[in-house]
């Protein structure tokens, strides 16, 4: 799977950022899950996020997934949003069922950025 990454810095707390993510993407048939760093063989040597989660919406056409990683910094939090998608080739071979749309994933990741900017005017895109 591929992803498009959007990074931003925010002065909101980690909890507030998590709530913005959840409130923005909550809806019918949206599933939220933890991202488990124990599955990552490099977790011990790389900087780990303070908070991470994935939101996904699975349907036949227009399925999407957005991952969030929040890193604590000195005075701010670095927010990484990953709009996860399958390539056009993969979707052509596999069909739209069980694959994520780039357009839908990016749209939802951008909605989270806009909600962060509304909640925190000091948000800066990196």
C-alpha positions as CSV (number, residue, x, y, z in Angstrom):
1,X,0.0,0.0,0.0
2,X,1.0,3.6,-0.6
3,X,0.4,6.7,1.4
4,X,0.4,10.4,1.0
5,X,1.8,12.1,4.1
6,X,0.7,15.5,5.5
7,X,2.7,16.9,8.4
8,X,1.7,19.8,10.7
9,X,2.8,21.3,14.0
10,X,0.2,22.2,16.6
11,X,0.2,23.6,20.0
12,X,-2.9,21.5,21.0
13,X,-2.4,18.7,23.5
14,X,-2.0,15.1,22.3
15,X,-5.5,14.4,23.7
16,X,-7.0,17.3,21.9
17,X,-5.4,16.3,18.6
18,X,-6.8,12.7,19.1
19,X,-10.3,14.1,19.7
20,X,-10.1,16.3,16.6
21,X,-9.1,13.2,14.6
22,X,-11.9,11.1,16.0
23,X,-14.6,13.8,15.8
24,X,-13.7,14.7,12.2
25,X,-13.7,11.2,10.9
26,X,-16.5,9.7,13.0
27,X,-19.5,8.6,11.0
28,X,-21.4,5.7,9.7
29,X,-19.3,2.5,9.4
30,X,-16.0,4.2,10.4
31,X,-13.7,1.9,12.4
32,X,-11.0,3.2,14.6
33,X,-8.0,1.0,15.6
34,X,-4.7,1.3,17.4
35,X,-1.5,1.0,15.4
36,X,0.6,-1.5,17.2
37,X,4.3,-0.7,17.3
38,X,5.0,-4.2,18.6
39,X,4.6,-5.4,15.0
40,X,7.4,-3.1,13.9
41,X,10.9,-4.6,14.1
42,X,12.5,-1.2,14.1
43,X,10.3,0.2,17.0
44,X,13.3,0.0,19.4
45,X,15.6,2.2,17.3
46,X,13.2,4.8,15.8
47,X,11.4,7.6,17.5
48,X,7.9,6.3,18.5
49,X,4.8,8.5,18.4
50,X,3.1,9.5,21.6
51,X,-0.3,8.6,20.0
52,X,-1.1,6.7,16.8
53,X,-4.4,5.4,15.4
54,X,-6.1,4.5,12.1
55,X,-9.6,5.3,10.9
56,X,-11.0,3.4,8.0
57,X,-14.3,3.2,6.1
58,X,-14.7,0.0,4.1
59,X,-17.3,-0.1,1.3
60,X,-17.3,-1.3,-2.3
61,X,-16.5,2.0,-3.9
62,X,-14.7,4.9,-2.1
63,X,-13.2,3.0,0.8
64,X,-10.5,5.0,2.7
65,X,-8.0,4.9,5.5
66,X,-6.2,7.6,7.4
67,X,-3.4,6.9,9.9
68,X,-2.4,9.5,12.5
69,X,1.0,9.7,14.3
70,X,1.5,12.4,17.0
71,X,5.0,13.1,18.3
72,X,5.6,15.2,21.4
73,X,8.1,18.0,20.8
74,X,9.4,20.7,23.2
75,X,6.5,23.2,22.8
76,X,4.5,21.6,20.0
77,X,3.2,18.4,18.7
78,X,4.2,17.1,15.2
79,X,1.2,15.5,13.6
80,X,1.6,13.1,10.6
81,X,-1.5,12.1,8.7
82,X,-1.0,9.2,6.3
83,X,-3.7,8.9,3.6
84,X,-3.4,5.2,2.8
85,X,-4.4,3.9,-0.6
86,X,-3.9,1.1,-3.1
87,X,-2.4,1.9,-6.5
88,X,-4.6,2.2,-9.6
89,X,-3.0,-1.0,-10.9
90,X,-3.9,-2.9,-7.7
91,X,-7.4,-1.6,-7.8
92,X,-7.7,-2.5,-11.5
93,X,-6.5,-6.1,-10.7
94,X,-8.3,-6.6,-7.4
95,X,-11.4,-4.4,-8.0
96,X,-12.6,-1.7,-5.7
97,X,-13.7,-4.1,-2.9
98,X,-11.1,-4.4,-0.1
99,X,-8.9,-1.6,-1.6
100,X,-8.6,2.0,-0.5
101,X,-9.2,5.0,-2.8
102,X,-6.4,7.6,-3.0
103,X,-9.0,10.4,-3.5
104,X,-11.2,9.4,-0.6
105,X,-8.2,8.9,1.8
106,X,-6.6,12.2,0.9
107,X,-9.9,14.0,1.2
108,X,-10.4,12.7,4.7
109,X,-6.8,13.4,5.8
110,X,-7.2,17.0,4.5
111,X,-10.5,17.3,6.5
112,X,-8.5,16.5,9.7
113,X,-5.9,19.2,8.8
114,X,-8.7,21.7,8.3
115,X,-10.3,20.7,11.6
116,X,-6.9,21.1,13.4
117,X,-6.5,24.5,11.8
118,X,-10.0,25.5,13.0
119,X,-9.2,24.3,16.5
120,X,-5.6,25.8,16.6
121,X,-4.9,28.9,14.5
122,X,-1.2,28.4,15.1
123,X,-1.1,25.1,13.1
124,X,1.8,25.2,10.6
125,X,2.1,22.7,7.7
126,X,5.6,21.3,7.5
